[in-house]
Amino acid sequence: MYKIFLRKSKPSKPDSSEELSPSSSDPVQLPGANGVVSAPPVRSNSGKRMSSAVFPASVVSGIEPLLPFKDVPNSEKLNLFVSKVSLCCVTFDFSDPNKNSIEKLVKRQTLLELLDFVASGSVRFTEPAILAMCRMCAVNLFRVFPPSYRSSGGENNDDDEPVFDPAWPHLQIVYDLLLKFITSPCLDAKIAKKYLDNAFIVRLLDLFDSEDPRERECLKTILHRVYGKFMVHRPFIRRAMSNIFHRFVFETEKHSGIAELLEFLGSIVSGFALPLKEEHKIFLWRVLIPLHKPKSLGNYFQQLSFCVTQFIDKEPKLGSVVIKGLLKFWPITNSQKEVMFLGEVEEIVEAMSVVEFEKVMVPLFCRIACCVNSCHFQVSERALFLWNNDQIVDLIAHNRQAILPIMFTALEKNAESHWNQSVLNLTLNVRKMFCEMDEALFMSCHARFQEDEAKQSSEAEKRKETWERLEKAASVMPITGKTAVLVTPLATSIAC
């Protein structure tokens, strides 16, 4: 069928203004009506994909690449595999569906044949076959993404539609082929690690910045398999991910694949051996906790929270460390992030021991008291919901002598003047709960609160009297030269 299509096709003249793919500088040998003809070089939609120093050109045997695998003996199947893989190194422009349509069809069919061959697991892959396969994947997958013109600041915008790559039907087959190749029992990891090396992994991780969610899902699966099969690359993969996270937090605050990378990370954290290595604890403090800083936290908060919780499940002593980190990056002007932080705090405190809780309870409840007094009703409401958690209430009751004096003022101010009825009701319930815990302590805090209020009122009255005396004294002073003039509020009017 492919030969019929190719006989009908006419070679198109190459455009000198377009750059050729590195693998398509020589004519491709295709069967024609009068034997074998040379097809012109195929134009590429991308520039130089990969340095030949990393993936040197493989020697393709003189076997016809369009032959099906079933028509060659087993001894020649690997040569045919290399030939077909090298044919697939030719790249095309998929932004125009009518351009090179016949060549695209031939390449697609060839990729599907390769996928079936790799899935069959009939032949053990040799080093030239592995080299050719890695080179083909590099040429087809590794590319520089165009600049993103989506909403600035990296904030989650519901109006932004997913961006789908027009080349995805082609890329998906290449990704499936790479996945089958990596997971194949016919692939020797000791040989493959020479070509699936650090440079290959870095370029693979760079692809997570793709705006196409389908591509990021494929990459996540492939990265899982690489991490599982090539143990020698595991430390490097973690370091490379750290670099991506650091660049995102401290430089760009823009990256499309943070959620997928964190989802991958959450799965490998659960497999860390105990006790945790110091390297992993440093990763938690220097990488995961600073990821709470960007404005776009909502895009990946669920995955980040899961990773942090996995660390605490592994080693509960890290709970106090995480709470200190959250307090360090606590949002002041972003109410949505405050609600998310409060939710994460609840999960962490719920899993903490009494000893670890006591290390951070004072600064933590000072911050919670501020949230309770927030004018944003969702922040105040979420903070008061902490008292619906029985485990947290038990920790509070055990340390009520330290916590109630911190919280009492915030609760009283809410009860007196908060505008939201739901917050007001929750505040009264929490006050009642504290009173039932320890009525004597509650009354003592109430008496101290009244004393503080009276003292503050007295000080405010004294300040007012002092300013009145100063204003009176200034009003009778003659104005001479450049003497400063006291302007009273009554004497000023601001035009609106």
BAMIVO-844032 format. One record per residue (C-alpha): x, y, z; residue number from 1; residue in one letter. Coordinates in Angstrom, 3 decimals. Layout:
N
SITE       east      north         up   vexkol   lolo
SITE          X          Y          Z      NUM      a
...
! end
This chain:
496
SITE       east      north         up   vexkol   lolo
SITE      0.000      0.000      0.000        1      m
SITE      2.847      2.362      0.889        2      y
SITE      4.487      1.688     -2.474        3      k
SITE      1.283      2.626     -4.309        4      i
SITE      1.145      5.949     -2.412        5      f
SITE      4.793      6.662     -3.107        6      l
SITE      4.494      5.869     -6.835        7      r
SITE      1.739      8.478     -7.135        8      k
SITE      3.660     11.111     -5.163        9      s
SITE      5.865     13.634     -6.903       10      k
SITE      9.077     14.857     -5.281       11      p
SITE      8.693     18.396     -4.045       12      s
SITE     11.542     20.854     -4.370       13      k
SITE     13.283     21.671     -1.127       14      p
SITE     12.936     25.222      0.093       15      d
SITE     16.342     26.705      0.788       16      s
SITE     14.848     29.077      3.342       17      s
SITE     13.840     26.206      5.635       18      e
SITE     16.393     24.370      7.734       19      e
SITE     16.779     20.650      7.183       20      l
SITE     16.672     18.066      9.893       21      s
SITE     20.137     16.783     10.849       22      p
SITE     19.061     13.293      9.876       23      s
SITE     17.577     14.294      6.516       24      s
SITE     20.588     15.868      4.811       25      s
SITE     20.892     12.810      2.539       26      d
SITE     18.138     11.670      0.160       27      p
SITE     15.884      8.956      1.563       28      v
SITE     15.808      5.773     -0.535       29      q
SITE     12.184      4.942     -1.372       30      l
SITE     10.781      2.404     -3.869       31      p
SITE      9.442      3.969     -7.064       32      g
SITE      7.778      2.777    -10.237       33      a
SITE     11.096      2.065    -11.978       34      n
SITE     13.049      0.688     -9.066       35      g
SITE     14.599      2.635     -6.211       36      v
SITE     14.458      6.424     -6.489       37      v
SITE     15.894      9.147     -4.326       38      s
SITE     13.343     11.271     -2.540       39      a
SITE     14.402     14.836     -1.761       40      p
SITE     15.395     15.826      1.766       41      p
SITE     12.367     16.389      3.981       42      v
SITE     11.940     19.806      5.507       43      r
SITE     11.833     19.971      9.276       44      s
SITE      9.783     22.149     11.602       45      n
SITE     12.621     22.426     14.031       46      s
SITE     16.266     23.290     13.898       47      g
SITE     19.166     21.171     15.017       48      k
SITE     17.658     18.700     17.479       49      r
SITE     20.649     17.008     19.085       50      m
SITE     24.393     17.250     18.782       51      s
SITE     25.992     14.411     16.825       52      s
SITE     28.572     14.215     19.592       53      a
SITE     25.826     12.931     21.881       54      v
SITE     24.114     10.664     19.351       55      f
SITE     26.494      9.807     16.463       56      p
SITE     24.870      8.723     13.193       57      a
SITE     24.400      4.972     13.039       58      s
SITE     25.393      2.921     10.047       59      v
SITE     22.208      1.681      8.382       60      v
SITE     22.540     -1.716      6.775       61      s
SITE     21.574     -2.107      3.159       62      g
SITE     18.215     -3.627      3.958       63      i
SITE     15.026     -2.066      2.567       64      e
SITE     13.373     -0.176      5.500       65      p
SITE      9.815     -0.546      4.161       66      l
SITE      9.899     -4.327      4.259       67      l
SITE      7.645     -5.802      6.978       68      p
SITE      9.369     -7.693      9.779       69      f
SITE      7.594    -10.927      8.886       70      k
SITE      9.296    -10.983      5.463       71      d
SITE     12.859    -11.147      6.811       72      v
SITE     14.583    -13.974      8.725       73      p
SITE     15.189    -13.612     12.457       74      n
SITE     18.885    -13.005     11.855       75      s
SITE     18.068     -9.862      9.852       76      e
SITE     15.306     -8.445     12.042       77      k
SITE     17.619     -6.273     14.132       78      l
SITE     19.180     -4.832     10.974       79      n
SITE     15.702     -4.061      9.681       80      l
SITE     14.851     -2.537     13.067       81      f
SITE     17.850     -0.193     12.844       82      v
SITE     16.966      0.686      9.265       83      s
SITE     13.349      1.522     10.125       84      k
SITE     14.381      3.512     13.210       85      v
SITE     16.843      5.545     11.139       86      s
SITE     14.132      6.231      8.559       87      l
SITE     11.977      7.677     11.369       88      c
SITE     14.664     10.239     12.174       89      c
SITE     13.240     12.403      9.388       90      v
SITE     11.030     15.109     10.921       91      t
SITE      8.079     17.019      9.465       92      f
SITE      6.075     20.189      9.980       93      d
SITE      2.716     19.159     11.459       94      f
SITE      1.293     22.686     11.606       95      s
SITE      0.254     22.208      7.964       96      d
SITE     -1.672     18.898      7.617       97      p
SITE     -1.367     18.951      3.813       98      n
SITE      2.396     19.245      3.772       99      k
SITE      4.386     16.015      3.162      100      n
SITE      1.228     14.026      3.821      101      s
SITE      2.468     10.860      2.072      102      i
SITE      5.828     10.913      3.858      103      e
SITE      4.037     11.442      7.176      104      k
SITE      1.842      8.431      6.485      105      l
SITE      4.863      6.260      5.688      106      v
SITE      6.599      7.380      8.863      107      k
SITE      3.487      6.756     10.960      108      r
SITE      3.112      3.227      9.611      109      q
SITE      6.802      2.577     10.204      110      t
SITE      6.524      3.757     13.812      111      l
SITE      3.529      1.492     14.380      112      l
SITE      5.503     -1.455     12.965      113      e
SITE      8.376     -0.656     15.326      114      l
SITE      5.948     -0.440     18.238      115      l
SITE      4.559     -3.900     17.485      116      d
SITE      8.052     -5.327     17.045      117      f
SITE      9.323     -3.953     20.374      118      v
SITE      6.164     -5.110     22.167      119      a
SITE      6.602     -8.645     20.817      120      s
SITE      9.953     -8.998     22.630      121      g
SITE     11.219    -11.482     20.058      122      s
SITE     14.823    -10.245     19.719      123      v
SITE     17.307     -8.987     22.310      124      r
SITE     18.446     -5.441     21.480      125      f
SITE     22.086     -4.952     20.566      126      t
SITE     24.108     -1.814     21.225      127      e
SITE     23.650     -0.390     17.672      128      p
SITE     19.902     -0.906     17.985      129      a
SITE     19.818      0.882     21.349      130      i
SITE     21.920      3.729     19.957      131      l
SITE     19.647      4.127     16.927      132      a
SITE     16.518      4.052     19.073      133      m
SITE     17.823      6.720     21.475      134      c
SITE     18.888      8.902     18.579      135      r
SITE     15.472      8.622     16.897      136      m
SITE     13.644      9.534     20.131      137      c
SITE     15.965     12.489     20.655      138      a
SITE     15.405     13.806     17.123      139      v
SITE     11.623     13.499     17.330      140      n
SITE     10.935     14.500     20.945      141      l
SITE     13.581     16.922     22.127      142      f
SITE     12.642     20.413     21.018      143      r
SITE     12.498     23.977     22.288      144      v
SITE      9.000     25.186     23.139      145      f
SITE      7.823     28.584     21.888      146      p
SITE      7.321     31.312     24.499      147      p
SITE      4.040     31.135     26.365      148      s
SITE      1.606     34.038     26.014      149      y
SITE     -0.803     32.819     28.664      150      r
SITE     -1.844     34.789     31.746      151      s
SITE      1.133     36.502     33.363      152      s
SITE      2.404     35.726     36.831      153      g
SITE      1.751     32.002     36.540      154      g
SITE     -1.574     32.248     38.360      155      e
SITE     -4.246     29.667     37.747      156      n
SITE     -6.744     31.061     35.261      157      n
SITE     -9.897     29.066     34.587      158      d
SITE    -10.304     30.860     31.236      159      d
SITE     -7.062     29.330     29.892      160      d
SITE     -7.839     26.372     27.636      161      e
SITE     -5.317     23.510     27.385      162      p
SITE     -2.856     23.876     24.517      163      v
SITE     -2.723     20.825     22.244      164      f
SITE      0.293     20.169     20.022      165      d
SITE     -0.759     19.546     16.382      166      p
SITE      2.000     16.927     16.138      167      a
SITE      0.599     14.915     19.052      168      w
SITE     -0.788     11.950     17.000      169      p
SITE      2.772     11.459     15.759      170      h
SITE      4.495     12.227     19.073      171      l
SITE      2.230      9.844     20.957      172      q
SITE      3.485      6.888     18.915      173      i
SITE      7.095      7.902     19.574      174      v
SITE      6.378      8.155     23.305      175      y
SITE      4.626      4.766     23.309      176      d
SITE      7.568      3.283     21.434      177      l
SITE     10.054      4.735     23.942      178      l
SITE      7.972      3.408     26.849      179      l
SITE      7.763     -0.091     25.357      180      k
SITE     11.478      0.006     24.600      181      f
SITE     12.446      0.976     28.162      182      i
SITE     10.171     -1.601     29.777      183      t
SITE     11.082     -4.382     27.339      184      s
SITE     12.740     -7.422     28.959      185      p
SITE     14.940     -7.568     25.847      186      c
SITE     16.671     -4.313     26.833      187      l
SITE     19.860     -4.692     28.878      188      d
SITE     19.985     -1.774     31.347      189      a
SITE     23.773     -2.050     31.665      190      k
SITE     24.191     -1.342     27.948      191      i
SITE     21.299      1.107     27.629      192      a
SITE     22.562      3.389     30.400      193      k
SITE     25.389      4.479     28.068      194      k
SITE     22.817      6.094     25.758      195      y
SITE     19.967      6.802     28.174      196      l
SITE     22.490      8.920     30.042      197      d
SITE     22.358     12.138     32.090      198      n
SITE     22.150     14.346     28.987      199      a
SITE     19.186     12.329     27.690      200      f
SITE     17.417     12.520     31.074      201      i
SITE     17.892     16.287     31.345      202      v
SITE     16.344     16.811     27.910      203      r
SITE     13.518     14.436     28.873      204      l
SITE     12.824     16.452     32.033      205      l
SITE     12.852     19.685     30.022      206      d
SITE      9.881     18.360     28.046      207      l
SITE      7.720     18.596     31.189      208      f
SITE      7.370     22.285     30.349      209      d
SITE      5.122     21.320     27.434      210      s
SITE      1.712     22.987     27.569      211      e
SITE      0.054     19.848     26.189      212      d
SITE     -1.257     17.864     29.223      213      p
SITE     -1.236     14.626     27.203      214      r
SITE      2.495     14.910     26.631      215      e
SITE      3.178     15.584     30.315      216      r
SITE      1.197     12.464     31.293      217      e
SITE      3.273     10.330     28.907      218      c
SITE      6.481     11.832     30.230      219      l
SITE      5.461     11.084     33.808      220      k
SITE      4.937      7.409     32.967      221      t
SITE      8.239      7.164     31.089      222      i
SITE     10.128      8.868     33.931      223      l
SITE      8.658      6.304     36.345      224      h
SITE     10.005      3.475     34.221      225      r
SITE     13.441      5.068     33.769      226      v
SITE     13.686      5.641     37.536      227      y
SITE     12.688      2.055     38.221      228      g
SITE     14.950      0.360     35.662      229      k
SITE     18.102      2.499     35.839      230      f
SITE     19.010      2.654     39.530      231      m
SITE     22.322      4.303     38.705      232      v
SITE     20.435      7.390     37.440      233      h
SITE     18.194      7.849     40.485      234      r
SITE     20.351     10.407     42.386      235      p
SITE     20.858     12.404     39.193      236      f
SITE     17.118     12.446     38.433      237      i
SITE     16.398     13.831     41.920      238      r
SITE     19.094     16.505     41.523      239      r
SITE     17.821     17.491     38.079      240      a
SITE     14.296     17.832     39.466      241      m
SITE     15.641     19.980     42.308      242      s
SITE     17.187     22.305     39.735      243      n
SITE     13.856     22.614     37.896      244      i
SITE     12.014     23.407     41.149      245      f
SITE     14.638     25.968     42.243      246      h
SITE     14.537     27.714     38.881      247      r
SITE     10.747     27.827     39.077      248      f
SITE     10.615     29.177     42.655      249      v
SITE     13.462     31.668     42.616      250      f
SITE     13.672     32.766     38.963      251      e
SITE     10.766     32.240     36.572      252      t
SITE      7.675     31.155     38.571      253      e
SITE      6.495     29.719     35.236      254      k
SITE      6.483     26.020     34.414      255      h
SITE      3.742     23.830     33.006      256      s
SITE      4.770     20.509     34.546      257      g
SITE      5.329     21.170     38.266      258      i
SITE      2.214     19.180     39.229      259      a
SITE      3.303     16.143     37.179      260      e
SITE      6.856     16.252     38.559      261      l
SITE      5.495     16.408     42.108      262      l
SITE      3.135     13.537     41.398      263      e
SITE      6.116     11.474     40.248      264      f
SITE      8.069     12.568     43.313      265      l
SITE      5.254     11.540     45.658      266      g
SITE      5.417      7.994     44.337      267      s
SITE      9.166      7.663     44.895      268      i
SITE      9.099      9.257     48.374      269      v
SITE      6.836      6.449     49.526      270      s
SITE      9.639      4.040     48.605      271      g
SITE     12.409      5.774     50.558      272      f
SITE     14.110      3.491     53.078      273      a
SITE     14.058      4.249     56.789      274      l
SITE     15.667      6.047     58.461      275      p
SITE     15.551      8.822     55.869      276      l
SITE     18.889      9.902     54.443      277      k
SITE     20.075     13.414     55.188      278      e
SITE     19.872     14.115     51.452      279      e
SITE     16.116     13.518     51.517      280      h
SITE     15.584     15.760     54.570      281      k
SITE     17.527     18.545     52.858      282      i
SITE     15.338     18.075     49.773      283      f
SITE     12.242     18.562     51.925      284      l
SITE     13.548     21.763     53.541      285      w
SITE     15.248     23.359     50.547      286      r
SITE     12.961     22.280     47.698      287      v
SITE      9.472     21.218     48.776      288      l
SITE      8.837     23.850     51.445      289      i
SITE      9.940     26.799     49.223      290      p
SITE      7.471     25.532     46.593      291      l
SITE      4.764     27.036     48.830      292      h
SITE      6.016     30.495     47.879      293      k
SITE      4.870     31.051     44.222      294      p
SITE      1.533     32.656     43.435      295      k
SITE      0.568     29.686     41.272      296      s
SITE      0.564     27.314     44.273      297      l
SITE     -3.032     26.345     43.523      298      g
SITE     -1.939     24.627     40.277      299      n
SITE      0.058     21.973     42.137      300      y
SITE     -0.939     22.295     45.811      301      f
SITE     -2.589     18.877     46.048      302      q
SITE      0.522     17.079     44.732      303      q
SITE      2.855     19.166     46.908      304      l
SITE      0.801     18.518     50.037      305      s
SITE      0.857     14.788     49.292      306      f
SITE      4.676     14.792     48.986      307      c
SITE      5.077     16.649     52.288      308      v
SITE      2.650     14.295     54.021      309      t
SITE      4.622     11.312     52.691      310      q
SITE      7.781     12.651     54.328      311      f
SITE      5.992     13.133     57.675      312      i
SITE      4.491      9.648     57.489      313      d
SITE      8.000      8.295     56.986      314      k
SITE      9.471     10.327     59.859      315      e
SITE      6.946     12.085     62.164      316      p
SITE      9.682     14.254     63.696      317      k
SITE      9.727     16.257     60.455      318      l
SITE      6.274     17.661     61.279      319      g
SITE      7.664     20.524     63.351      320      s
SITE     10.219     21.288     60.612      321      v
SITE      7.463     21.579     58.009      322      v
SITE      5.319     23.807     60.257      323      i
SITE      8.274     26.185     60.738      324      k
SITE      8.737     26.292     56.965      325      g
SITE      5.053     27.035     56.361      326      l
SITE      5.161     29.867     58.904      327      l
SITE      8.199     31.261     57.106      328      k
SITE      6.368     31.377     53.748      329      f
SITE      2.923     32.177     55.148      330      w
SITE      0.956     34.403     52.717      331      p
SITE     -0.105     37.775     54.100      332      i
SITE     -2.124     39.291     51.266      333      t
SITE     -3.328     36.188     49.397      334      n
SITE     -6.448     34.805     51.070      335      s
SITE     -6.762     31.787     48.769      336      q
SITE     -3.270     30.650     49.673      337      k
SITE     -4.003     31.198     53.378      338      e
SITE     -6.951     28.808     53.140      339      v
SITE     -4.708     26.214     51.471      340      m
SITE     -2.004     26.662     54.131      341      f
SITE     -4.560     26.178     56.905      342      l
SITE     -5.739     22.950     55.289      343      g
SITE     -2.173     21.646     55.083      344      e
SITE     -1.493     22.678     58.689      345      v
SITE     -4.482     20.629     59.809      346      e
SITE     -3.167     17.514     58.030      347      e
SITE      0.306     17.941     59.519      348      i
SITE     -0.765     18.734     63.096      349      v
SITE     -3.185     15.811     63.008      350      e
SITE     -0.215     13.450     62.508      351      a
SITE      2.122     15.121     65.042      352      m
SITE      3.067     13.783     68.442      353      s
SITE      2.606     15.896     71.574      354      v
SITE      6.346     16.514     71.855      355      v
SITE      6.683     17.790     68.265      356      e
SITE      3.507     19.852     68.592      357      f
SITE      4.834     21.639     71.681      358      e
SITE      7.902     22.789     69.720      359      k
SITE      5.824     24.917     67.345      360      v
SITE      2.499     25.545     69.108      361      m
SITE      3.229     29.130     70.217      362      v
SITE      4.213     30.624     66.811      363      p
SITE      1.620     28.436     65.089      364      l
SITE     -1.313     29.624     67.186      365      f
SITE     -0.143     33.226     67.007      366      c
SITE     -0.574     32.877     63.236      367      r
SITE     -3.895     31.024     63.616      368      i
SITE     -5.143     33.834     65.895      369      a
SITE     -4.381     36.331     63.116      370      c
SITE     -6.304     34.136     60.664      371      c
SITE     -9.268     33.940     63.048      372      v
SITE     -9.381     37.758     63.073      373      n
SITE     -9.127     37.978     59.268      374      s
SITE    -11.692     40.182     57.523      375      c
SITE    -11.881     37.551     54.775      376      h
SITE    -14.577     35.233     56.072      377      f
SITE    -13.190     32.118     54.339      378      q
SITE     -9.823     32.496     56.085      379      v
SITE    -11.446     33.066     59.461      380      s
SITE    -13.889     30.221     58.917      381      e
SITE    -11.133     27.772     57.845      382      r
SITE     -9.057     28.643     60.901      383      a
SITE    -12.020     28.033     63.232      384      l
SITE    -12.726     24.693     61.518      385      f
SITE     -9.537     23.378     63.137      386      l
SITE    -11.571     22.929     66.317      387      w
SITE    -13.772     20.396     64.481      388      n
SITE    -10.824     17.977     64.393      389      n
SITE    -10.852     15.787     67.507      390      d
SITE     -7.114     15.031     67.403      391      q
SITE     -6.230     18.723     67.206      392      i
SITE     -8.673     19.527     70.006      393      v
SITE     -6.958     16.884     72.157      394      d
SITE     -3.566     18.514     71.530      395      l
SITE     -5.029     21.941     72.322      396      i
SITE     -6.648     20.658     75.524      397      a
SITE     -3.344     19.128     76.612      398      h
SITE     -1.597     22.500     76.102      399      n
SITE     -4.477     24.868     76.930      400      r
SITE     -2.392     26.832     79.447      401      q
SITE     -0.242     28.139     76.556      402      a
SITE     -2.811     28.231     73.736      403      i
SITE     -5.893     29.797     75.352      404      l
SITE     -4.134     33.077     76.334      405      p
SITE     -2.964     33.411     72.714      406      i
SITE     -6.381     32.729     71.206      407      m
SITE     -8.617     34.498     73.724      408      f
SITE     -8.188     38.045     72.432      409      t
SITE     -8.847     37.006     68.826      410      a
SITE    -11.978     35.116     69.847      411      l
SITE    -13.322     38.021     71.900      412      e
SITE    -12.767     40.531     69.097      413      k
SITE    -14.529     38.227     66.640      414      n
SITE    -17.439     37.753     69.020      415      a
SITE    -17.791     41.517     69.427      416      e
SITE    -17.412     42.821     65.912      417      s
SITE    -16.973     40.265     63.085      418      h
SITE    -19.300     41.014     60.187      419      w
SITE    -19.953     37.435     59.055      420      n
SITE    -22.647     35.502     60.889      421      q
SITE    -21.132     32.079     60.157      422      s
SITE    -17.774     33.179     61.578      423      v
SITE    -19.554     34.672     64.585      424      l
SITE    -21.335     31.380     65.328      425      n
SITE    -18.133     29.355     64.975      426      l
SITE    -16.319     31.791     67.273      427      t
SITE    -18.965     31.405     69.975      428      l
SITE    -18.726     27.606     69.689      429      n
SITE    -14.945     27.698     70.126      430      v
SITE    -15.270     30.043     73.124      431      r
SITE    -17.745     27.628     74.682      432      k
SITE    -15.363     24.720     74.013      433      m
SITE    -12.489     26.511     75.761      434      f
SITE    -14.762     27.381     78.692      435      c
SITE    -15.750     23.731     79.098      436      e
SITE    -12.104     22.629     78.920      437      m
SITE    -11.002     24.782     81.852      438      d
SITE    -13.476     27.295     83.247      439      e
SITE    -11.020     28.745     85.780      440      a
SITE     -8.413     29.399     83.072      441      l
SITE    -11.094     30.852     80.801      442      f
SITE    -12.258     33.295     83.506      443      m
SITE     -8.654     34.224     84.264      444      s
SITE     -8.061     35.027     80.570      445      c
SITE    -11.302     36.976     80.464      446      h
SITE    -10.272     39.082     83.472      447      a
SITE     -6.852     39.722     81.897      448      r
SITE     -8.532     40.673     78.628      449      f
SITE    -10.748     43.206     80.415      450      q
SITE     -7.723     44.651     82.222      451      e
SITE     -5.842     44.969     78.929      452      d
SITE     -8.843     46.625     77.299      453      e
SITE     -9.176     49.099     80.164      454      a
SITE     -5.441     49.803     80.045      455      k
SITE     -5.508     50.363     76.270      456      q
SITE     -8.549     52.619     76.632      457      s
SITE     -6.781     54.639     79.323      458      s
SITE     -3.653     54.973     77.195      459      e
SITE     -5.730     56.039     74.199      460      a
SITE     -7.447     58.696     76.319      461      e
SITE     -4.087     59.976     77.550      462      k
SITE     -2.766     60.221     73.985      463      r
SITE     -5.870     62.106     72.957      464      k
SITE     -5.469     64.597     75.820      465      e
SITE     -1.790     65.069     75.018      466      t
SITE     -2.560     65.870     71.384      467      w
SITE     -5.310     68.286     72.415      468      e
SITE     -2.849     70.176     74.626      469      r
SITE     -0.328     70.311     71.792      470      l
SITE     -2.950     71.588     69.374      471      e
SITE     -4.086     74.245     71.852      472      k
SITE     -0.524     75.374     72.497      473      a
SITE      0.224     75.502     68.760      474      a
SITE     -2.912     77.492     67.988      475      s
SITE     -1.853     80.469     70.167      476      v
SITE      1.713     80.591     68.822      477      m
SITE      2.386     83.394     66.298      478      p
SITE      3.371     82.213     62.806      479      i
SITE      6.782     83.643     61.890      480      t
SITE      9.065     82.767     59.028      481      g
SITE      9.176     79.113     58.138      482      k
SITE      7.664     77.868     61.350      483      t
SITE      5.710     74.643     60.905      484      a
SITE      1.973     75.060     61.232      485      v
SITE     -0.176     72.456     62.991      486      l
SITE     -3.206     71.660     60.856      487      v
SITE     -6.072     70.156     62.829      488      t
SITE     -8.493     67.664     61.267      489      p
SITE    -11.309     70.211     61.607      490      l
SITE     -9.380     72.752     59.587      491      a
SITE     -8.798     70.476     56.612      492      t
SITE    -11.093     69.357     53.859      493      s
SITE    -10.271     66.877     51.128      494      i
SITE    -12.077     67.226     47.845      495      a
SITE    -13.414     63.880     46.677      496      c
! end
